């Protein structure tokens, strides 16, 4: 097959493509225009092979992209300790660096040219794991190319698009493409502000994203409200989202209250970053409240009662129905009186059939008895003709009858053995039921219902905001109550609670007593601080 466009003919066979120049005549222009439209139609029928570099170049050619950014493999340079340069040799290396030719300089500064960086899991070109695109605009044509070649990569795990000039249209194409990437877990969209702030479309029931980063996108309270509504709908249906980074945006106290509403019942998010925003004490208090015990609203109390009623009805339906046995008869207490009338009405013919069946059984039982009597009579008759029957003859006949019965029993057993044994297939395990947070233990105080807050969130970053000592006190009270509650609930699936809290560079001094007290509380939780303290103790012990 040949693809013609712009005076260039491209033919391929076995995945390899060759570019050939074609001289066009005036009379062939109309035919070429028809062929170009056919080739563009065939671009939609192109079957991707899973090799990103091959599929990407072919699709770019089909879409008429003249300047195609190159795909470059990332090189992770790690210098071992044995190859470190000594200070005397450093001068020689500087002299050698000044002698680099212009061609090498051109290759070095190719870093600033548009390109696609990829990481591979192994040497297989189809094992692309990570994709990095930075600093060049992705238009609709290029996004259309990605929408076809990215889903074909079954090992794609991460996509990083930094400052690529996304618009609402290209973002819509991107969200549709992500739904067809089955193993995609990480998405970074830093420096891509959208006019309509439609970032909430990333979170759907079919999404597999676990780590989402939306830094420096000018997201304000309205954009956070859309995100919160999407997460509220998926807080029980989807458990994929683990970390969310909203740093370097324009989120204030109102936006923080929307996210706190999500964290009340969310039990999947482990990391939330809101650093370098405009959150003050009110927003900090909203976020601190959901860490300790908080009072349920009227709507939440009603929903909790409804869930409890449903749970009781399900448990009652799973119990076996009570059955009583009285004098060998099975009695079902749940039978209706109308059933008894029906049984009485049908008693006449039924009883007759039962009696006839019993009579037949009695006749069948009487037949072998009559045969035995006939045999005994014949024996007596024989004794009359040939003399009296001896006891030895009776014993022989009895033994012969027993041997026949044994042979028949063996035949029956062999017949049963010959039947193929059907091994029952193991039933698949039932999926674990997701416990709604409102069904967790509660406390009743002053006419209100209090529920222990979020214990799944382990890392909260609020650095570089507008929090003062008032907000710090709210976090201190909530964390102390959370710690006491976790001690009482030890041994149950209660979660670990907050392990790391970053509140540095806010509107308070580093010597603030509340801040120092909060650091002491978190020092016993933060695993990084624990490791540093252990290392310091070991160094002191060795010294």
N, C-alpha and C positions, 0 to 999 in steps of 0.2 A: 504494500500500500504506500502511496506517495502523498505527502502533505505539501501543498503549494501555497505560499503566501509571500507577497512582497518581492516577487522575482526570485525566490529561493525555493528549491525543491528538496524535501527531506525524505529519504527512504530508509527503512530499517528492516532488519531481519535478525531474528534471534536476540532481540533486545538491544542491538548495536545500531546506532544511527549514523548516517552519512549525509553531509550537506553538499549539495551540488548547485552550481549556478545555472540558471535557465534564461536564455535570451528570448524575450517575448516579441511577437510581431503584432502589428496593429489589428489584424483580423482575429487574433486569438484572445483579445482582452475580455470580451464578453464570456467566452468559455471559461477563462480563468476565474472570473467573478463567481460563476456558478460553482466551480470546483472549490473555491475558498469557502463558500457557504456550506458545501457538503463536508469539508474538512472540519469546520467549526462544529457542525452537527456531530461528527464522529468523535470530537473531543469529549463529549459527554458519555460516549460508549467506551472510552478507554478503560481497560481493566488494570487496576493497580496490582503490582507484584509484591508489595511489601518492602521493596528496596527503595528507601526514601530518596536517595540521590538520583536514581534512574527515573522513578515516577515523577519527581519534582521537575526535572529538566524537560521531560516529554510534555507534561501538562503546561509548563510555561511556554513552550513552543506552540502548542495548540491555541493558547489564549493570546498569542501575538505579543508576548513580552519580549522586547528587544534586549534590554539589559537585565540579565538573570544573575542575581546575587549567588555567589558560590557557597557550597556546603563544605565547611572545614571542620575537621575533627579536633576537638580540644586536646591540648597536650598539658598534662599535669607534671610540671617540673619539680622534682624533689631532689635536692642535693644532699647526699649522705654526709656524715661527719668526716669520713675519710677523704672526701673530695673538696673540702673547704679550702679556700685560697689563703695562703699565708700573706702577711703584710708585705713581704719583699716581692712576692710574685704579683701582687696587685698592680704595681707600677707597670710591669710588662704587659699585663692585660689591657691597661688603659692605652698604652701605645699601639697595641694591635687593634683596638677598637677604632682608633682614628684612621686606620688604613682601609676601612670598609669601602667597597666600591659603591657607585651610584645604584647599581642594580640591586645590591643587597639592601641599601637604604630604601629603595622603592618597595621591596618585599616587606621590610619592617614596618613602613608606614601604611601598608595595605590594611592594617588593623582598623583604620578609619573608614575603609570602604564598606559598603553594605555586604554582609555575608551572614550565613547561618551556621552557628556553632552547634555541634552535636557531640554527645557522649554515647559510646557503644558499650554494651555489656560484654561483648567478646569480639572476635575478629569477623564475625558474620555481619555483612552489610545490612542485613535485615533486623539486627538487634539494637536499634536506636532506643536509648533510654531517656535522655534529656535533650531538649532543644532550647537554645538561647538565641534570641534576636534582639538586638539593642541599637537604638539610635537611628533607624531609618523607617520611613513611612510605609505601612502596609495598606495598599489600596484594595478596592473590591476585587479586581482581577487576581491579585496575589492571594487574597483570602479565599477566593473560590478554588484556587490551586490547592491551598492547604486543606480545604474542606474535603477534597478527594483523596489526597495522599496521606494525611495524618491518620485517619481511621484504619488504613491498611496496615499500619505498624502495630503489631500486637504487643510489643514490649515497651511502648511509649509510657513513661511514668511521670514526666515533669515537662512543663512548658513555661518558659520565662520570656515575657514580652515587655521590655523596658523602653518606654518612650517611643512607641511605634505609631503614634498618631491615630489611635482608634477613633472611629466615629460611631454613631448609633447604628448605622447600617452594617458596618464591618463587625461591630460587637455582636449584632444579631446573628450574623453568619458564624462567628466564633462560638457562640453558645450552642448553636445547632450542631456544630462539628464536635464539640466536647462530649456531647451525649452519645456519640458513636465511637468514642475511644474507651474501650472497656476497662483498661488497666491504668487510666490516668488518675493520679492522686494529688499532684501539686500543680498549682496555677499561680503565677506571679504576673500581675498587671500594674506595675508601678509606673507612675508618670503618664497615665492615660485618662485624663479627665473627660467625662462624657457630659454633653449638655443636659440630657434628660436623666442622668444618674440611674441608669437601668441595670446596675450591678446585681440587683436582686434576682435577675434571671439566671444567674449562675447556680442558684440553690433550688433544686427541684427534686422530685421523688426519684427520678432516673439518674440523677447526678452521682458520680463516684468520687467527687473531690473531697479530700480530707484536709488539705492545707491550702488556704486562700490568702493571698497578700494583695492588698489594695492601697498601698502607700502613695501619698502625694498625688491624690486624684481629686482634690478640692471637694470632697464629700462633706455635705453639711447635714443639718438635722433632718431635712426632708429626705435626703438619700438614706440616712440611717433608719428612718421610719419605714421605708420600703424594705430595707434589709431585715428589720425586725419582724415585719409582717410575714415575710417569706420564711424566716426561721421559726416563728411561732407555729406556722402550719406544719412544719416538718420536725418539730421537736420530739415527737414520738414515732413518726413514720420512718425517719431517716436517722441513722446513727453514724454516718460517714464523717461529717465535719468534725475535725479535732482541733484545728487552730485557725484563728482569724486575726489578721493584722490590719488595723485601720489607722496606723500612725501617720503623722504629717498631713492631717486633714483639717477641716473646720467644724469639728464636733464640739458642742457646748454641753451645758447641764441637761438641756432637753433631750439631746441625742443620747446622753448617758442614761437617762431614765428609760428610754426605749430599750436599750440593751439590757438594763437591769430587769425589765419585764420579761425579756427572753430567758435570762439566767434563773428566774424563779423556778421554772419547771424543766429546764434543759439539763440533760444528764449525759451529754456526749462531748461538749466543748471542754478541752483541757487548757487551752492557751488563748488569751485575749490581750491584744496590745492596742492601747489608746494613747500612746505617748505622743508628745508634741501636738496637742490639740488645745482646746479652749475650755476644758472642764474645770469647774470650781468646786466649792464645798458642797453645794447642793447635789451635783452629779456624783461626787465622791460618797456622800451619804446614801444615795440611792444604791450604789454598787456595794457599799459596806453592809447595807441592811439584808441583802439576800444571802450573805455568808453565815449569819447566825439565825436565831429563831425570829420569824416574822409572822405577823397576824394575817390570816387568810381573809380575803375579801368575801362579800356576800355571795357573789357569783361562784367563787371557788368553793365555798362551803356547800352550796347547792350541788355543784358538780361532784364534790366528794361523796355526798349522800347518794347520789345517783349511781356512782361507781360502786359503792358498797352494796347497794341493793342488787346490782347486776352480778357482783361477785358471789353473793349469797345464793342467788338463783342458779348460777352455774354450778356451784358446789353441791346444791341440793339435787340438781338434775343428774349429777354424776354418781350419786349414791344408788345402790341396788334397791329395787322395790321390795317391801317386806312380804314374806310368804310364811304361812303357818301350816304345819302338818298335824292333823288331828286324826288319829286312828287310821293311819295309812292313806288318808285323803289329803290332797293339796288344796288349801283354801286361800284364795286371793281376797283380801279385805277390801280392795278397791273396786270389786265388781258391783255393778249397778243392780237394783232390784228388778229392773226390766229384764235383765238377762235370766233371772230365775223364772219369770213367767214364760219366757221363750223355751227354757229347758223343760218346764212342765208340759207345755203344749206339744213338744216333740217327744215326750216320754213314751207314748204308746207304741209307735212303730219302732222306736229305738230299743225299748225293752224286749219286744218280740224278737228283733234280730239278735239281740244278745243271748236270749234264751235258746234260740235255734243254734247259735254258734256253740253254746255250752253243751247242748245235746250232741252235736257232731263230735266234739272233743271226747265226751263220755263214750260214744260208740267206737271211736278210734282206740281209746284205751282198753275197751272190752275185747277188741279183736285179738291182740296178742295173748290175752288171758285165755280166750277160747282155743287158740292154737296150741297153747301149752297143755290145756286139758285134753285136746284131741291127741296130742303126742303121748300123753300119759295113758290114755285109753288104748291107743294102738299098741303101746308097750305091754299093757296088761293083756290085750288080745293076743299078742305074740307069745306071751308067757303061757297063755292057755294052750296055744298050738305047739310051741316048741319047748315048753317047760318054763320054769320060773327064771326071771331076769336076774342076773348077778349084779352085785354092787359095783364090781369093777367096770362093767359096761356103762353104768350110769356115770361113773367118775370120768371115763374116757370121753363120753359125750359132752360133759360139762367143760372139760379142758379144751376140747375142740371148739366149742362155742366161744370160750374166752380168747383163744388164739385168733379167731376170726374177728372178734371185736377189736383186738389190739392192732391187727393189720389194717382194719378200716380207719382207726385213729391215726396210724402213721401216714396213710394216704391223705387224710385231711390236712395233717401238719405239713406234708410236702407241698400240697397244693397252695397252702397259705404262704409257704416260703417262696414259691416260685413267683408270686405276685410282686411286681416292682414296688419298692418302698418309695413313697413320695415325700421328699424332704421339704418341710414348709419353709418358704422364703422368709428371711428375717425382716421384720417390719422396720421401716425407717424411724429413727427417733423423732419424737414430736419436738417442734421448735420451742425454745424457752419463751415463756410468756413475758412480755415487757411490763414490768410493774410500774404503774402510773405513780408519779411522786405524791399525788394527793392521797394514795392509799398507805403511805408510810405512817409510823406512829406520830401522834400529835399530843399536844398539851392544852389543857383548858385553864385559862386564867382571866379573871375579871370579865367573864362573859364573852371572851374571844377564843378562837381556835388558833393555836400557834404551831407552825410546822418548822422543823429544822431545815435550814436553807441549803443552798448548793454546796455539795461536798465533792463534786467531780472536778471543778475548776482548780487547777494546781498552780497556774502562773498567770498573774495579772500585772500588766505594765501600765503605769500611770505617770511615768516620768515626764518632766518638762510641760506641766500644765499650770493651773492657777489655784492649786489646793493649799489651804492654810492649816493652822493647828486644829481648827474645828473639824475639818475632814479627817485628820489623823486620829482624833479621839473616836470618831465613829468607827474607823477600822479597828482600833485597839479594842473597843468593847465587843465588836462582832467576832473578832478572832479569839478573844478569851472565852466567850460563850461557845464558840465552835469547838475549841479545844476541850472544854469540860464535857460537852455532849459526845465527842468522839471517844473519850475515855469511858463514859458510861455505856456506849454502844460497841465496845470492843468485842471482837469475835463474830460480828455480823458484817454483812456486805454494806458497810456504811460509807465507804470512800475514805480518802486520805485527808481531804480538806485542802485549803490553800497552803502550798509549800513555798511559794516565792512571791513577794510583793515589791514592786519597784515604784517608789514615790520620790525619787531624788529630783533635784533641780525644780522644786516648786516654790511657792511663796512662804517659806519658813527657813529658819537657820538650821544648819547641820548640827548645832548644839542644842536644838529644841528638846526639852525633857520628854515630851510625848513621842517625838521621833526616835529618841534613844531607847525609850521603853518599847516602842514598836519593833525596833531592830532586835532587841533582846528576845522578844516573843518569837520573831521569825528566825532567829539564829538556831533555835531548837528544831525548826522544821525544814529549813532550806538545806537540801542535800549538798549543795556546793559549799555553803558555809561550814557544814559539818565536816566535809572532807578537808577544808583548809585548816580548821581547828585541830583535827587529828594529826595533820602533817606538822603543824607547829608544835604540838605536844611531843611528837616523835623526835623532832629536831632538838627540843630542849632536853629530852631524856638521853639522847646520844651525846649531847654536849656535857 
